[in-house]
C-alpha cells in the first residue's frame, strides 16, 4: 500500500515538474522575443527546411504571409550566413513571375537568421507567429495592438500580448 502511495506521489511530482518546465520554456521564448523587431519580415513567412545540397549549407523557404505562390528556395552558407543560391522555379511555375527581389530576400533572410527560430511568419499588421523548433504550424503568437488580421481561434491567451496554440 505504501509503495502505491509513494509511486503516485512521484508521478504527481513528475507531472508538476514537466508542466513547470514547459511554462518556463514558454516564458523564456516570450521574454526573448517580446521586444524583438520583426518589421523587416512584415507580410513574410520564412522557415528552415533542411540541410543544403552542399556541405555546410541550409535550405530556407521564403514566401509572403499566407501567400498563394510557392516559396523561394534559398540555400545559405552555415559558416558566414551568406546566400549561396536562390531558386525561384516554384515561384515562376505557380505565379508566372517573381514577387520578391533578391535584395528583399537577402534583407529578410539576414534578419530571420538573427532570431534562431525555425519558423517565423509576420502578417501585414505585424502580428508575429513563431515555432522555435519545427517546420510545423506556429505555436506562439505575439499580437500588436488594434490588429485586424489576427485569427485567435487556434490560440489561447497566455499573458500580455502572447498566445499559445490550443
C-alpha positions in Angstrom: 0.0 0.0 0.0 2.8 2.4 1.0 4.6 1.6 -2.3 1.5 2.6 -4.4 1.1 5.8 -2.5 4.8 6.6 -2.9 4.6 5.9 -6.7 1.5 8.1 -7.0 3.2 10.9 -5.2 6.3 10.6 -7.5 4.1 10.6 -10.6 2.3 13.8 -9.4 5.7 15.4 -8.8 7.0 14.4 -12.2 3.9 15.8 -13.9 4.2 19.1 -11.9 7.8 19.4 -12.8 7.1 18.8 -16.5 4.4 21.4 -16.5 6.6 23.9 -14.8 9.4 23.2 -17.3 7.1 23.7 -20.2 5.8 27.0 -18.7 9.4 28.1 -18.1 10.3 27.3 -21.7 7.3 29.3 -23.0 8.2 32.2 -20.7 11.8 32.1 -22.0 10.7 32.3 -25.6 8.3 35.1 -24.8 10.8 37.1 -22.9 13.4 36.6 -25.6 11.1 37.8 -28.4 8.8 40.3 -26.7 10.7 43.3 -27.8 12.3 41.8 -30.9 11.8 43.9 -34.1 10.2 41.8 -36.8 9.3 44.7 -39.0 11.7 43.7 -41.8 9.7 40.4 -42.0 6.3 42.1 -42.3 4.0 40.1 -44.6 6.5 37.3 -44.9 6.8 33.7 -43.9 10.3 32.1 -43.5 11.3 28.8 -42.2 14.2 26.4 -42.1 13.6 23.4 -44.5 16.7 21.1 -44.3 20.4 20.8 -44.7 21.6 22.0 -48.0 22.9 20.3 -51.1 26.4 21.5 -50.5 28.2 20.7 -47.3 27.8 23.4 -44.6 24.7 24.9 -46.1 21.0 25.0 -45.1 17.8 25.4 -47.1 15.1 28.0 -46.2 11.7 28.7 -47.7 10.6 32.3 -48.1 7.1 33.3 -49.1 4.6 36.1 -48.4 2.4 35.6 -45.4 -0.4 33.2 -46.5 1.0 33.5 -50.0 -0.8 31.9 -52.9 2.5 31.3 -54.8 5.1 28.7 -53.9 8.1 29.8 -51.9 11.6 30.8 -52.9 14.1 28.1 -52.0 17.2 29.8 -50.6 20.4 28.0 -49.8 22.6 29.7 -47.2 26.1 29.1 -46.0 26.1 27.9 -42.4 29.5 29.5 -41.7 29.1 33.0 -43.0 25.3 33.1 -43.4 25.6 34.4 -47.0 23.2 33.3 -49.7 24.7 30.6 -51.9 21.7 30.2 -54.3 18.2 31.5 -54.7 15.8 29.2 -56.6 12.6 30.7 -58.0 11.4 27.9 -60.2 8.5 27.0 -58.0 7.5 30.7 -57.8 7.5 31.1 -61.6 5.7 27.8 -62.1 2.8 28.8 -59.7 2.6 32.6 -60.2 4.3 33.2 -63.5 6.7 35.9 -62.1 8.8 36.8 -59.1 7.1 38.6 -56.2 10.3 39.4 -54.2 13.5 40.9 -55.3 16.9 39.3 -54.5 17.6 42.3 -52.2 14.3 41.8 -50.3 15.1 38.1 -49.9 18.6 38.9 -48.6 17.4 41.5 -46.1 14.6 39.3 -44.8 16.8 36.2 -44.5 19.6 38.0 -42.7 17.1 39.4 -40.2 15.4 35.9 -39.8 18.8 34.3 -39.1 19.3 36.6 -36.1 16.4 35.0 -34.3 17.4 31.3 -34.1 13.9 30.2 -34.8 12.7 27.5 -37.2 9.6 29.3 -38.4 8.6 33.0 -38.4 5.5 34.4 -40.0 4.6 38.1 -39.8 1.2 39.3 -41.1 0.5 42.7 -42.7 -0.3 44.2 -39.2 2.9 43.0 -37.6 1.5 40.1 -35.6 4.3 37.5 -35.2 3.7 33.7 -35.4 6.6 31.5 -34.2 7.7 28.0 -34.0 11.1 27.8 -32.4 11.8 24.1 -33.1 9.7 22.7 -36.0 8.6 23.4 -39.6 5.0 22.9 -38.5 2.3 25.4 -37.7 3.3 28.3 -35.4 2.8 27.5 -31.7 3.3 31.1 -30.4 1.6 34.3 -31.4 2.7 37.8 -30.4 0.0 40.3 -31.3 0.1 44.1 -31.9 -2.5 46.5 -30.5 -5.5 47.2 -32.8 -4.7 44.3 -35.1 -7.4 43.4 -37.7 -5.6 40.4 -39.2 -5.2 38.1 -36.3 -7.4 35.0 -36.1 -7.3 33.7 -32.5 -9.5 30.6 -33.0 -6.4 28.3 -32.9 -4.8 30.1 -30.0 -5.5 30.8 -26.3 -4.3 33.8 -24.4 -1.1 33.1 -22.3 -0.1 36.5 -21.0 0.2 40.1 -22.1 0.1 40.1 -25.9 1.2 36.5 -26.2 -0.9 33.5 -27.2 -0.2 29.7 -27.5 -1.7 27.2 -29.8 -4.6 25.3 -28.3 
